[in-house]
Amino acid sequence: MAPCDGLNVWIPITANPDSVVENLAHQGWLVRRGDVFAIGSPVRALRVTASGLDAAVSKRFVRELRGCLQE
């Protein structure tokens, strides 16, 4: 699989996407705001490429995302 290929997950959020993206970046994660990919009305979401994540890394990401959403 080429580095740009893979499974992308769309995660709807109620928090400010800019804050969540920035907080995750400080923890070493690179995610994109969903509105970059939206057609039509603005959305609050994250787009995460998950194809390269194994189970342990996925669980760590979920914990850190949850922490960002609770701030």
N, C-alpha and C positions, 0 to 999 in steps of 0.2 A: 504494500500500500504506500502510495506517495505521501510525504509529510502533510500535504494539504487535504488529503482525503480523510474521511471518517464519519463517525456518527456524531451529530450535533444535537444537543439537548436544549430545549427551550424551557426556561424556568420562570414562570410568572412570579413577580414580587410586588409587594405594596410599598416597600422602602424606596428611597431615592436611588435610582440605578447608578448615578455617578458616585455616590458615597460607597455603595457596595463594591463597585468595580475598583475604586481606589483602595478600600480596605483590603480586598482580596489581593490586590497587587502588592501591598505592603507585606503580605504573607507569602508572596511568591507565586501567586496564581494569575494567569492571564485569561480574562474572560471579556466578552464584548457586551455592550448594552444591546438589548433587543431592538430598540427603535431604529437602529442602523439598518436592520433587515425587514422592518415592518413596511407593509404596503397600506397606505391609507392613514387611518387615525393613529396617533401616538400610543405606544404601549409601554408598560413597565415590566420589563423582563430582562433576563440574561440569556445569552447564547453561549453554551459551553461545549467545546469539542471533547467528547468523552471516550473516543475510540482507543486512546493510548493509556487509559487509566486502568490499573488492575484493581482488585477488590479493596486492598488495604489503602491505596491512594484515594480511591473513590470515597471511602469512609472518612478519611481525613479531610477531604474537600467538603463533604457534607457537614462535618462538625464545624469547620471554619466558616462556611457559608452561613450556617445557623447562627453562629456567634455574631457575624456581621449584620444579620437581619434583626437581631435582638438589641442592637446598640441604639 
